[in-house]
């Protein structure tokens, strides 16, 4: 239940709503009890010939004191106008009390609507913001589809199962306690007997609800698997169809889908059992109560009309108890979803600002990697004893076979990962001493995969920047050799490019990502194999743009095509996580080492 209570922390934003909800529920219970109490004097008068009644003495019981004044007025009214008029009078009073009861019940529900959906909004927003803050290492261990499931279906499940039950959890205890207080005043003995019966029913319901939470956790996990399979299939549909693997994917999805169907079927059957089971057990208790209480009436412990009111008050407990048991089942089901969501919220953010972190607005001196050692998994070293200095305005290229550690080394600079041994310095200070946002604002990143969003070309270039003019966007696009194809598009810069830019060619997508980096005018430019996936014509256009952008700018280039990096100031050759050669193009060729072999292989 701790996950349920952790969800309720958001209610602090709706304190006034919660107070009014409790007030309206108390008034609902009050008018419910009053509607039953007014029946007792009527029963006494209706079924007792020559009935006369006077207000109870000050030493009378609670019930007598409550109904005494009403009885006196009713007896006087009946004596004056007759029993039929008295019947009409009581019906009007009961009608008014039931109207007030339902009015306040609606108001209690009405004021809870913004609480339910407001908490859902806060929860979804907090999960999304937490995902933005988590380091890249977290996502390498998680499935994207499962994370999508948590922020959508799991949060929605919390709203339906937990928050929808919140009003019931508040209302039902108020109704039950109010009814129990009246019952205790009528007959403590009969109430104690009733309580034992209710306790027995509660143990049965609790046992069923315990298994429901476990099954719900498995169902939510299965839904996450379904979304992962769907995401992978849609993202790789070209390969699925190209390799005629439709049957394989269909079978994989169908197997998981069938498991989810079976799990949800069992969950809903168990959940649906709660209401009829509670009602049947409640009626069984009423029958036992009638036998036990009827004997007390025969023995003269209290009047028959008082016993009728007691039974009605007890029956008034059954509906709240039934709602409470349904809410209990829902909370058990929703707690599984809350647990999955809380796993994200409780994940520690390993990469964040240090206390008293410094601001940095531009690069003044340069970048330095000192004695860097790094490993993704313990015992599997990725970088070993890396020492590298990059002066301001200098361009360097990292080359070497796949798995040499080039991308890993570059990812340390914007702190996508933090170094374990050694340090990365910018202007002579450890990058951990700077504000993370300021540090990353120094950099423009163009990766091998052109990451674009389902939006307009203009918004993809501007992406996150404020106070940018259309002229600035066009200038950046011209430098990136993208302006001509953009204005030739259907709506120019306002053309939507589809999911991940599927309406554009590979070269066009890459030039837009380059324009996005140029618009930021970053002191440091990081190019991670920016031309490796392009055809010759697109590569030429992008390469021309890159040469213009890299002038007088600190640039780090990762490249497989060695012909594209011959102009850089320094080439770093890496192998198995180490720097094995270093120099410009001519110097490395003259050495006749690994770099010369790589150039020769590519020439062949």
C-alpha positions in Angstrom: 0.0 0.0 0.0 3.0 2.3 0.2 2.8 3.0 -3.5 -0.9 4.0 -3.0 0.0 6.5 -0.3 3.0 7.8 -2.4 0.4 8.8 -5.1 -1.6 10.7 -2.6 1.3 13.2 -1.9 0.0 15.2 -4.9 -3.2 16.0 -3.0 -1.4 18.8 -1.3 -2.2 20.8 -4.4 -5.9 20.3 -3.8 -6.2 20.8 0.0 -9.4 22.9 -0.3 -11.0 20.4 -2.6 -10.2 17.6 -0.1 -11.7 19.6 2.8 -15.0 20.3 1.0 -15.2 16.7 -0.2 -15.0 15.5 3.4 -17.6 18.1 4.5 -20.0 17.1 1.7 -19.6 13.4 2.6 -20.4 14.1 6.2 -23.5 16.0 5.2 -24.5 13.1 2.9 -24.2 10.7 5.8 -26.1 13.0 8.1 -29.1 13.2 5.8 -29.0 9.5 5.1 -29.2 8.7 8.8 -32.0 11.4 9.3 -34.0 9.8 6.5 -34.0 6.5 8.4 -34.6 8.0 11.8 -37.8 9.8 10.8 -39.3 6.5 10.0 -39.3 5.2 13.6 -42.0 7.6 15.0 -44.1 7.0 11.9 -43.9 3.2 12.4 -44.9 3.7 16.1 -47.9 5.8 15.2 -48.9 3.9 12.1 -49.0 0.4 13.7 -50.1 1.4 17.2 -53.7 2.2 17.8 -54.4 5.3 19.8 -50.8 6.2 19.6 -49.7 9.2 21.6 -46.2 10.3 22.2 -44.5 13.0 24.3 -40.9 14.2 24.0 -38.4 12.0 25.8 -37.1 13.0 29.2 -33.6 14.4 29.5 -32.4 11.1 30.7 -33.6 9.2 27.7 -31.4 7.5 25.1 -29.8 9.1 22.1 -32.4 8.0 19.6 -35.3 9.1 21.8 -33.7 12.6 22.2 -33.2 12.9 18.4 -36.7 11.9 17.4 -38.6 13.2 20.5 -39.3 16.7 19.2 -40.2 15.4 15.7 -42.5 12.8 17.3 -44.4 15.3 19.3 -45.0 17.5 16.3 -46.0 14.5 14.2 -48.5 13.1 16.8 -50.0 16.6 17.1 -50.2 16.8 13.3 -51.9 13.4 13.0 -54.3 14.1 15.8 -55.4 17.3 14.0 -55.4 16.1 10.3 -55.4 12.3 10.5 -53.0 9.5 9.7 -53.2 10.0 5.9 -52.0 13.6 6.3 -49.3 12.3 8.6 -48.2 9.8 6.0 -48.0 12.6 3.4 -46.0 14.7 5.8 -43.5 11.9 6.6 -43.1 11.2 2.8 -42.3 14.8 2.2 -39.7 14.9 5.0 -38.1 11.7 3.7 -38.1 13.0 0.2 -36.4 16.2 1.3 -33.8 14.3 3.3 -33.0 12.0 0.3 -32.8 15.0 -2.0 -30.3 16.7 0.3 -28.4 13.4 0.6 -28.0 13.0 -3.1 -27.3 16.7 -3.6 -24.3 16.6 -1.3 -23.2 13.3 -2.7 -23.1 14.9 -6.2 -21.2 17.9 -4.8 -18.7 15.6 -3.2 -18.1 13.8 -6.6 -18.1 17.1 -8.5 -15.4 18.6 -6.4 -13.2 15.5 -6.6 -13.1 15.5 -10.5 -10.3 18.1 -10.6 -8.4 16.2 -7.9 -8.5 12.9 -9.8 -7.4 14.3 -13.1 -5.2 16.9 -11.6 -3.2 14.3 -9.7 -3.0 12.3 -13.0 -1.6 15.4 -14.7 1.0 16.1 -12.0 2.1 12.4 -12.0 2.4 12.2 -15.8 4.3 15.5 -15.9 6.7 14.4 -13.1 7.4 11.1 -14.8 8.1 12.8 -18.1 10.4 15.4 -16.5 12.2 12.6 -14.6 12.8 10.7 -17.9 14.4 13.9 -19.4 16.8 14.1 -16.4 17.9 10.5 -16.3 21.3 9.7 -17.9 21.6 7.8 -21.1 22.9 4.7 -19.2 19.5 4.3 -17.7 17.8 3.9 -21.1 20.3 1.3 -22.3 18.9 -1.0 -19.7 15.2 -0.2 -20.3 12.8 -0.9 -23.2 11.4 2.2 -24.8 8.0 0.5 -25.2 7.9 -0.4 -21.5 8.7 3.2 -20.5 5.9 4.5 -22.8 3.6 2.0 -21.2 4.4 3.4 -17.7 3.8 7.0 -18.6 0.5 6.3 -20.5 -1.3 3.1 -19.5 0.2 2.8 -16.0 -0.6 6.5 -15.1 -4.1 6.0 -16.6 -4.5 2.9 -14.5 -3.6 4.8 -11.4 -6.3 7.4 -12.2 -9.0 4.8 -12.8 -8.0 2.4 -10.1 -6.5 4.5 -7.3 -7.8 8.1 -7.7 -11.3 7.0 -8.7 -11.4 5.1 -5.5 -10.2 8.0 -3.5 -13.7 9.6 -3.1 -15.1 6.2 -2.1 -12.3 5.8 0.5 -13.3 9.1 2.0 -17.1 8.7 1.7 -17.5 5.0 2.8 -15.8 5.3 6.2 -17.9 8.4 7.0 -21.1 6.6 6.1 -20.1 3.4 8.0 -18.9 5.2 11.1 -22.1 7.4 11.2 -24.3 4.4 10.9 -22.4 2.4 13.5 -22.7 5.2 16.0 -26.5 5.2 15.7 -26.5 1.4 15.9 -24.3 1.5 19.1 -26.8 3.8 20.7 -29.7 1.6 19.8 -28.0 -1.7 21.0 -24.3 -2.1 21.8 -24.9 -5.9 22.0 -26.5 -6.2 18.6 -23.8 -3.9 17.1 -21.0 -6.0 18.5 -22.6 -9.1 17.0 -22.9 -7.3 13.7 -19.3 -6.1 13.8 -18.0 -9.7 14.2 -19.9 -10.7 11.1 -18.5 -7.7 9.1 -15.0 -8.6 10.3 -15.4 -12.1 8.9 -16.5 -10.7 5.5 -13.5 -8.3 5.5 -11.0 -11.1 5.9 -12.5 -12.9 2.9 -12.3 -9.8 0.7 -8.8 -9.0 1.9 -7.5 -12.5 0.9 -8.9 -12.1 -2.6 -7.5 -8.6 -3.1 -4.0 -9.6 -2.1 -3.7 -12.0 -5.1 -5.1 -9.3 -7.4 -2.2 -6.9 -6.9 0.3 -9.6 -7.9 -1.6 -10.5 -11.1 -2.0 -6.8 -12.0 1.8 -6.3 -11.8 2.3 -9.1 -14.3 -0.4 -7.7 -16.6 1.2 -4.2 -16.7 4.6 -5.7 -17.4 3.0 -7.7 -20.2 1.5 -4.6 -21.7 4.9 -3.0 -21.6 6.3 -5.9 -23.6 3.5 -5.5 -26.1 4.3 -1.9 -26.7 8.0 -2.7 -27.0 7.3 -5.3 -29.7 5.0 -2.8 -31.5 7.6 0.0 -31.3 10.4 -2.3 -32.6 8.2 -3.6 -35.4 7.0 -0.2 -36.6 10.5 1.3 -36.4 12.0 -1.6 -38.4 9.0 -2.4 -40.7 11.2 -2.0 -43.8 13.5 -4.9 -42.5 10.5 -7.0 -41.3 8.9 -6.8 -44.8 12.2 -7.0 -46.6 13.2 -10.3 -44.9 9.6 -11.6 -45.1 9.6 -11.9 -41.3 5.9 -11.0 -40.9 5.0 -14.5 -39.5 7.8 -14.3 -37.0 6.7 -10.9 -35.7 3.0 -11.9 -35.9 3.7 -15.0 -33.8 5.8 -13.1 -31.2 3.2 -10.4 -30.8 0.4 -12.9 -30.7 2.0 -14.9 -28.0 2.5 -11.9 -25.7 -1.0 -10.6 -26.6 -2.6 -13.9 -25.7 -0.7 -13.9 -22.3 -2.0 -10.4 -21.6 -5.5 -11.4 -22.6 -5.4 -14.4 -20.2 -4.0 -12.3 -17.4 -6.5 -9.5 -17.8 -9.4 -12.0 -18.0 -8.5 -13.5 -14.7 -8.0 -10.1 -13.1 -11.3 -8.7 -14.2 -13.2 -11.9 -13.1 -11.6 -11.6 -9.7 -12.3 -7.8 -9.6 -15.9 -8.3 -10.8 -16.4 -10.9 -8.0 -16.0 -8.2 -5.3 -19.4 -6.5 -5.7 -21.7 -9.5 -5.9 -19.7 -11.4 -3.3 -19.9 -8.5 -0.9 -23.6 -8.1 -1.5 -24.3 -11.8 -0.9 -22.3 -11.8 2.2 -24.0 -8.6 3.4 -27.5 -10.1 2.9 -26.4 -13.3 4.7 -25.3 -11.1 7.6 -28.7 -9.3 7.6 -30.5 -12.7 7.7 -28.4 -13.8 10.7 -29.0 -10.4 12.3 -32.8 -10.7 11.8 -32.7 -14.1 13.6 -30.6 -12.7 16.5 -32.2 -9.3 16.8 -35.8 -10.7 16.4 -35.3 -12.8 19.5 -34.1 -9.7 21.4 -37.4 -7.9 20.4 -39.4 -10.9 21.5 -37.6 -10.8 24.9 -38.5 -7.1 25.2 -35.0 -5.6 25.0 -36.3 -2.9 22.6 -39.3 -2.0 20.4 -39.9 -3.6 17.0 -39.8 -0.2 15.3 -36.4 0.5 16.9 -35.2 -2.9 15.5 -36.4 -2.0 12.1 -34.4 1.2 12.1 -31.4 -0.7 13.4 -31.7 -3.2 10.5 -32.0 -0.3 8.0 -29.0 1.4 9.5 -27.1 -1.8 9.2 -28.2 -2.3 5.6 -27.0 1.3 5.0 -23.5 0.0 5.8 -23.6 -2.7 3.1 -23.5 -0.4 0.1 -20.6 1.7 1.4 -18.9 -1.6 2.5 -19.5 -2.9 -1.0 -18.1 0.3 -2.6 -15.2 0.2 -0.2 -14.4 -3.5 -1.1 -14.5 -2.6 -4.8 -12.2 0.4 -4.1 -9.9 -1.9 -2.2 -9.7 -4.3 -5.2 -9.1 -1.3 -7.5 -6.3 0.0 -5.3 -4.7 -3.4 -5.2 -4.8 -3.4 -9.0 -3.6 0.2 -9.3 -0.8 -0.3 -6.8 0.9 -2.5 -9.3 0.9 0.3 -11.8 1.9 2.8 -9.2 4.9 0.6 -8.3 6.1 0.6 -11.9 5.7 4.4 -12.2 7.5 4.9 -8.8 10.4 2.8 -10.1 11.1 5.7 -12.6 10.5 8.4 -10.0 12.7 6.8 -7.4 15.6 6.2 -9.8 18.5 8.3 -8.6 19.8 10.9 -11.1 23.5 10.1 -11.2 24.4 13.0 -13.5 23.3 16.4 -12.1 24.7 19.7 -10.9 27.0 19.8 -7.9 26.2 22.3 -5.1 27.4 25.8 -6.0 28.0 24.7 -9.7 29.6 27.5 -11.8 28.2 29.1 -14.9 30.1 29.0 -18.2 29.0 30.9 -21.3 31.9 30.3 -23.8 35.1 28.4 -24.4 38.2 30.5 -23.6 41.2 28.1 -23.6 40.3 24.5 -24.6 39.4 21.0 -23.6 41.5 18.4 -21.9 41.0 14.7 -21.1 43.3 13.6 -18.3 44.0 9.9 -17.4 40.5 8.8 -18.5 39.5 5.3 -17.7 35.9 4.2 -18.4 33.8 1.0 -18.5 30.1 0.4 -19.2 30.2 -2.9 -17.4 32.5 -3.9 -14.5 35.5 -5.7 -15.8 34.9 -4.7 -19.5 37.1 -1.6 -20.0 36.1 0.8 -22.9 38.7 3.6 -22.4 42.2 3.1 -21.0 44.5 5.9 -19.9 43.3 8.5 -22.4 45.2 11.8 -22.4 44.2 14.4 -25.0 44.4 18.2 -25.3 42.3 20.3 -27.7 43.0 24.0 -28.0 40.3 26.5 -28.6 39.6 26.8 -32.4 41.4 23.5 -33.1 39.7 20.8 -35.1 40.5 17.1 -34.3 39.3 13.8 -35.8 38.9 10.5 -34.0 39.4 7.5 -36.2 39.8 3.8 -35.7 37.9 0.5 -36.0 34.4 0.1 -34.5 34.5 -0.5 -30.7 37.7 1.6 -30.4 35.9 3.9 -27.9 35.6 7.0 -30.1 31.9 7.8 -29.4 32.3 6.9 -25.8 35.2 9.5 -25.4 33.0 12.2 -27.1 30.0 11.3 -24.9 32.0 12.2 -21.8 32.3 15.8 -22.8 28.5 16.8 -22.5 28.4 14.4 -19.5 26.1 11.8 -21.2 28.2 9.6 -19.0 30.5 10.6 -16.1 34.1 9.4 -15.9 35.0 7.0 -13.1 38.8 7.6 -13.2 40.5 10.8 -14.4 38.8 14.0 -15.4 37.6 16.1 -18.3 38.6 19.7 -18.2 37.1 22.7 -19.9 39.1 25.9 -19.6 41.2 24.2 -16.9 38.2 23.2 -14.7 36.5 19.8 -14.2 33.3 19.8 -16.2 31.5 18.5 -13.1 32.0 21.9 -11.5 29.9 23.6 -14.2 26.2 23.8 -14.5 25.1 21.0 -16.7 22.8 23.1 -18.8 25.5 25.7 -19.4 28.0 23.0 -20.3 25.8 21.4 -22.9 24.9 24.9 -24.3 28.5 25.2 -25.4 28.1 22.3 -27.8 26.3 21.6 -31.1 26.0 17.9 -31.8 25.4 16.3 -35.2 25.2 12.5 -35.0 25.3 9.8 -37.6 21.5 9.2 -37.3 19.6 12.4 -38.1 17.3 12.7 -35.2 14.3 14.8 -36.2 10.8 15.3 -34.9 7.3 15.1 -36.5 7.0 18.8 -36.9 7.8 21.5 -39.4 11.3 22.1 -40.9 11.4 25.5 -39.1 10.6 24.1 -35.7 13.1 21.3 -36.1 15.9 23.8 -36.8 14.8 26.2 -34.0 14.2 23.3 -31.6 14.2 24.6 -28.1 15.7 28.1 -28.8 13.7 31.3 -28.1 13.7 34.7 -29.7 14.9 33.4 -33.0 14.0 35.3 -36.2 13.1 33.7 -39.5 16.2 35.4 -41.0 18.5 33.7 -38.5 16.9 30.3 -39.4 17.4 30.9 -43.1 21.0 31.9 -42.6 21.7 28.7 -40.7 20.0 26.7 -43.4 22.1 28.4 -46.1 25.3 27.6 -44.3 24.2 24.0 -44.0 23.3 23.8 -47.8 19.7 23.2 -46.9 18.0 26.4 -47.9 17.5 25.5 -51.6 15.7 22.2 -51.0 13.6 23.7 -48.1 12.2 26.6 -50.2 11.5 24.1 -53.0 9.3 22.1 -50.6 5.5 22.4 -50.7 5.2 24.9 -47.7 8.9 25.9 -47.5 10.1 26.1 -43.9 6.6 25.2 -42.6 6.6 21.8 -44.4 5.9 19.0 -42.0 8.5 16.3 -42.3 6.7 13.2 -40.9 7.8 10.8 -38.1 11.5 11.1 -37.7 11.7 13.0 -41.0 10.6 10.1 -43.2 9.4 12.5 -45.9 13.0 13.7 -46.5 16.0 12.0 -48.0 18.9 11.0 -45.8 21.0 13.9 -47.0 18.2 16.4 -46.4 17.6 15.2 -42.9 21.3 15.5 -42.1 21.5 19.0 -43.4 18.6 20.0 -41.2 20.3 18.6 -38.1 23.4 20.5 -39.2 21.4 23.7 -39.5 20.0 23.1 -36.1 23.5 22.9 -34.7 24.7 26.0 -36.6 21.8 28.1 -35.4 23.1 27.7 -31.8 26.4 29.0 -32.9 28.2 26.7 -30.4 31.8 27.2 -29.4 32.2 23.4 -29.6 31.0 21.4 -32.5 30.7 17.6 -32.2 30.3 15.6 -35.4 29.7 11.9 -34.8 30.1 10.2 -38.2 27.8 12.9 -39.7 28.4 11.8 -43.4 28.9 8.0 -43.1 25.2 7.1 -44.0 25.0 9.4 -47.0 25.4 8.9 -50.8 28.2 10.7 -52.6 26.2 13.7 -53.7 24.6 14.3 -50.3 28.0 13.7 -48.6 29.6 16.4 -50.8 26.9 18.9 -49.9 27.1 18.1 -46.2 30.9 18.1 -46.2 31.0 21.5 -47.8 28.8 22.8 -45.1 30.8 21.2 -42.4 34.1 22.8 -43.6 32.4 26.2 -43.5 31.0 25.6 -40.0 34.3 24.2 -38.6 36.3 27.3 -39.5 37.5 29.1 -36.3 35.5 26.7 -34.2 36.6 24.0 -31.7 35.5 20.8 -33.5 35.6 17.1 -32.7 34.9 14.8 -35.6 34.3 11.1 -35.5 34.8 9.6 -39.0 35.1 6.3 -40.8 35.6 7.9 -44.2 39.1 9.2 -43.8 38.9 11.3 -47.0 36.6 13.6 -45.1 38.9 14.5 -42.3 42.2 15.2 -44.1 41.8 19.0 -43.5 41.6 18.8 -39.7 44.4 20.1 -37.4 45.0 16.8 -35.7 43.9 13.2 -36.1 43.7 10.8 -33.2 43.9 7.1 -34.0 42.2 4.9 -31.4 42.2 1.1 -31.0 40.8 -1.0 -28.1 40.1 2.1 -26.0 43.6 3.6 -26.3 45.2 6.4 -28.3 47.9 4.7 -30.5 48.7 7.5 -33.0 48.4 11.2 -33.1 49.2 13.9 -35.7 48.0 15.5 -38.9 47.2 13.7 -42.1 50.7 14.0 -43.6 52.5 13.2 -40.3 50.6 10.0 -39.8 51.1 8.9 -43.4 54.8 9.5 -43.0 54.8 7.3 -39.8 53.5 4.3 -41.8 51.5 3.0 -38.9 47.9 2.0 -38.4 46.5 5.2 -39.9 48.4 4.6 -43.2 47.0 1.1 -43.3 43.5 2.4 -42.8 43.9 4.9 -45.6 45.3 2.2 -47.9 42.4 -0.1 -47.2 39.8 2.6 -47.9 41.6 3.5 -51.1 41.5 -0.1 -52.3 
